[in-house]
């Protein structure tokens, strides 16, 4: 395993050479790996633009694809309840696989690059999103469904006009958790050659300023997505107050 990781990610040598390069524009940082250099972070902010955009792709695409797949699975199992334990079990087993191990499993099939990372990250979202959609559909009040049937709705109309709209709070809650998790796990996508913030993080894991900058960007990204989801929920279900997960 260690040999495989070494081949996947040739980490830069940590030492004075890198710190001297990192310290350009922030002289006080030279030779001080244990110092957080605000000046260097400001002077070198542009180096984090591309990794941040790559990281956004590694988050948005898997969450969107995972939501689409989970929604299909949830709809299939909604009327066929025996499928719920099957889908829950399969997605649960996938979720328990360590992320780096899953990247290594996919490498012989999809090769090194962004595709491998996107597939792995998509698989990780299924468990969380699927269970929340199923829970949301199961918690729809029977009275609401009876009212829909009383109006002459078919099962399909009842699903799309009554059940899914009422399940939106649970669905959004699942997406919030899945997205925050993906922001974190996507930093490991560098082991699959996908770049992102992880590429900057693992360039020199002894350079504290780089770790702080990458961590701050990831936290800000997670908070930004969470605020976005809260806004979407307020728009789609104004009758429900959004509460923190």
Secondary structure, 3 states (H helix, E strand, C coil): CHHHHHHHCCCCCCCHHHHHHHCCCCHHHCCCCCCCCHHHHHHCHHHHHHHHHHHHHHHHHHHHHHHHHHHHHHHHHHHCCHHHHHHHHHHHHHHHCCHHHHHHHHHHHHCCCHHHHHHHHHHHHHHHHHHHHHHHHHCCCHHHHHHHHHCCCCHHHHHHHHHHHHCHHHHHHHHHHHHHHHHHHHHHHHHHCCCCHHHHHCCCCCCHHHHHHHHHHHHHHHHHHHHHHHHHHHHHCCCCCCCCC
